[in-house]
């Protein structure tokens, strides 16, 4: 009998060791891990550089209050602002904290310029921005909000891909449009580049802010630092998390100078966020991801994986769609995704379901051609047996 509450349907596998793209179960079985904490371990398991940095920092200093300067946080923020659209950063500890902070930053900006009535956030119905009370109502998916009333106000919604309903939903009270550049939990639905450009244009016309949630798809996962980089646009606010910590819990909200002007001491904070231990790991992750050739290799491997999956798609009528970008991909088949995931896991390939009957795969950014070949072989064989 477990003492853990049942907020997850956990698989009956546990792991005692991980190395790169592989996990080793407590029963001694070796799994190819194409989940990686759901796009968290960007550099795979037990990365030697991260281990070294973590061990070194742990001997010096773990935690100090944000009431003092934290040079490690300064350094990571400087690295992020130097390489991106952002001028300012607030660190957090998780994705939901980052998205919730993004919402606060948007509201606070309009308050600070004397337009406090502009305080509503327009989101895609059924998107995923986290599990706090505010972010579940940002999604408004029935299964997420059920039992958690009263409703948290301040969110309006439009349907994915429905541009008419998006334009109609913008009112004088809208402060920002917030969308995931790639809807992860929602079933690896990629917002196309032309659409992101259009979103930017609409936000400019209406003088509202664009928040792009890159918690799952950001930090190199698509082969560029941000997924929206392909559209060559600049959002106003971007929450990130997952990949930036390489397995250590870090979140961050990145923002332009303009919107950061609304943030004053006391308007937002967190006890743990930006601590030296987390920041040291984050600095190393970003250093590695931004090293010359790293993202090019992500592109190379992801093209190889994509082509392999498309090849499998042509072989089986039961494969209905392959979608996604970079190393965040979704496979849809005629079989239930939970069942198919189980079959793949039985053959030692870890994957995780997402909405819309999607089997989601998110290998580490350091995945090799040989590991991709192994994964493709398992997928091919599993589909051959079941589709
Ligand atoms: N935003 C997006 C796009 C996500 O995919 C997730 C988590 O999967 C979150 C926010 C919430 O992140 P966390 O689970 O770290 O709170």
Boltz pocket constraint, residues with backbone or C-beta under 6 A from the ligand:
constraints:
  - pocket:
      binder: B
      contacts: [[A, 38], [A, 93], [A, 94], [A, 95], [A, 96], [A, 97], [A, 99], [A, 128], [A, 129], [A, 130], [A, 131], [A, 180], [A, 182], [A, 184], [A, 185], [A, 213], [A, 214], [A, 215], [A, 216], [A, 217], [A, 241], [A, 242]]
      max_distance: 6.0
